[in-house]
Each structure stands twice: as C-alpha cells, then as structure tokens.
Amino acid sequence: MTIARRAAGLFAGLALGVAVIAGCSSEGASTDCGLDSCTVTFDRGVDARTSILGVEAKLVGVDGDRVTIEVAGEQLTLTVGQQATEVGGMYATVESADQDRVVVRIGRNAG
C-alpha cells in the first residue's frame, strides 16, 4: 500500500469521526452515537431535545412506563422495552425511564 493511499484512508476515517461528532447537538440530553443509531439520555423536568442523525428528537412527556417522544416532527408514545417502532423516518425504542432521566435508542434500522 502506498503512503498516499494510507494517508487518504486515515483522512477519510478522521473526517467520518468528526462528522459523527459534529452531527449531534443537545439541550437537556446526552447522546452516544454510532454510524446508524444513537442512544439518547433525556433529562426529565427540562425542555430536553437533541439533534441526531440529521433529525431533531425531543422528550414530550412521561407517564409511568409510557414515554412520548417527537422525532422529525412526529410524535409517538412507547412503553419501556417495547419493540422498535417507526417514527419520523427512524426507529425508536425506550430502554429505560426513571424519575430523573429517560434513555431512548433512535436509529435508521429497527435492529
């Protein structure tokens, strides 16, 4: 492999890493993103929202183990542990919800 090809590969990898990191912004939420999905931890009691994978996601409300989120302008109510469901062109599932935070996985695929 030539030095130019190695340098090009390294540059492409760095650019992708920066794009993934730069693609997320949050308010009242923290994100952990991969290439096609993110785990979002929303803080409760605040206007929690984040921009991930090119769409905005926000926590609308929580009632026991039922969580209402909005993804790309579409609202959906899910139960903790429910199978991933399509919303706003993405798939979402609620991993956990307690009195302090709600953890949601949002991705391009149901798996």
Secondary structure, 3 states (H helix, E strand, C coil): CCHHHHHHHHHHHHHHHHHHHHCCEEECEEEEECCCEEEEEEECCCCCEEEECCEEEEEEEEECCEEEEEECCEEEEEECCCCCEEECCEEEEEEEECCCEEEEEEECCCC
